[in-house]
Amino acid sequence: MPLIQTLDSMSHPEPEHQDGSPAKDPKSSPPFWPPVTFGRTARFALIPYRVLAAWQAIAAASAALLLLFMFEKNLSPAWEAVVEEWPDSMSWKNGKLEWEGEANRELFGTRFFAFRLGFEKSEGTADWRIGFGMTRWQVCSLFGCADFRYPAAASERSLNRIEVLAWWHAWKSWIAAALCAGAICLLFLSWGVLGLMYGTLVWFASIFSDRIITLTGAWKMAQAALVPAAFLQAAFLAAYCFGFTDLLVLLFGSVLHLALGIVYLIGAARRVPMRPSPLKENPFTAAAPGSPKNPFTTQ
């Protein structure tokens, strides 16, 4: 109980009655506060995990909604425009795309996405450039280009405009749902792994610095330190989705949000209370004036 009261006083001390008793029951459930300060982040070492999970869910849902907005407002219309320019003679046979007409041409492009047939002129101004070749497809961005081979197919399959558009409308909702669910699961997995790594370091450091924290508490506190960083990353992602920034600024925001998580972790670790000394008074030091005589000191 002294540890809980010590951490609680870091953020906002409890009001007291005139007789000095606390104004609220210290055993009551903790309030639903966000880890916006170092002291409140340190308190997550003691509160139930469900409070931390709730704030993580809010941050993950914010990122998932932004990805859904990006999918519905940018990727989906771009792909439907690509299908309108799709060759009618397109087919897939033995792991190869075959079509009649020009081998390299632009299909559709925006500032976010650009699609084309072939790779000879893959350069452009779009953040993500996707090309379809005969045996592989390519994704290019600020980070370079990556090639992926088509899966082998024993039978021939028609990929004309009507069939591709029908397939897209049938599976678009499922693709969007899988994108959101995958983003949420990936965030929770990364928070758990990073929390275990950071929390273990904090727990080891607390042993040598005489601070009171358990390994489970350090794990929860480390994850709480990543929540403000996640909201910062969501802000950068929102600015990118609405067209206020480019991909380079989004990359800078990703690096900045990692640094912010480390700053919150260090600040919260410094708010963890020190282990109390077992000796209230050193018997080998001289007594203060007016106090009883110390038998261990010499006159």
C-alpha positions, 0 to 999 in steps of 0.5 A: 500500500505505501508503494501505491500511495507513493506512485499515486502522489506523483500524478495528482495527490488525493484530497484529504478531509480536515482530520487528515484521512483520504477523501476516497477509498484507496482500494477503489478501482483506478481511474481511466487516465492516459499515460500522458506524464512520466508519473502516470506512466509509472503508475501503470506498473501497479494498475490492472492490465485491462486499463493498459489494454483499453488505451492500447486498443484505442491507439490501435483502433485509431491506426486501423481506422486511418488505414481503412480511410486510406484504403477506401479513399485512395487505394480502392478507387485507384484500383478500380480505375486500373481495372477500367484500363485493364487489357481484355485479353489478360490471362494467367497461365503457368504462373505467367501473365499474358496480354495483347497490346502494348507491353509497357504502359501506365494504367493509373496514377495518383500521388499515393499509388501508380499502377502500370504494365511492365517495369521499364518505366517504373520511376514516377512521383507516386509514393507507391508504384506497382508494376505487373510483368509477365512472370513477377510483379514489383512494388517501388517506393522511397525505400527501393523496389521489391520483386515478387513472383506469381504463384504457379497455376496448372490451369489457365485462368482468364483475368479480363476486365469484367472478371477482375472487377467482379472479384474486387467488389466481392472481396473488397470488404474482406480485404479491408477487414483483414487489413484492419485486423492485421494492423491491430494484431501487429500493433499488440504483438509489437507492444508485447515484444517491445514491452518485454524487452524494455521491461526486462531492462528496467527491471534489471536496472531497478535491482541495482538502483534499489527501486521497487518494481516487479518484472510484470510491473516493468512489462506493463510500464514499458508498454504504457510508455509506448502508448503516447508514441503510438498516438504520435505515430497515428497523428503523422499517419493521419497527416499523410492520409489527408495529404498534408505530408509526404512519405518522407515525413511519415518515415520521420514520424516513425523514427520520432515515435520510437524515440518518444517511447524511449524517453517516456520509458526513461522518465517513468523509470525515474519516477519509480520509488526507491526502496526504503532503508531498513535503518531509520538511524545510523547508530555509529553517528553522533546524536543531534543536540537535545536527543538521547545520548548515542552509546556507540559514539566516543566523547 
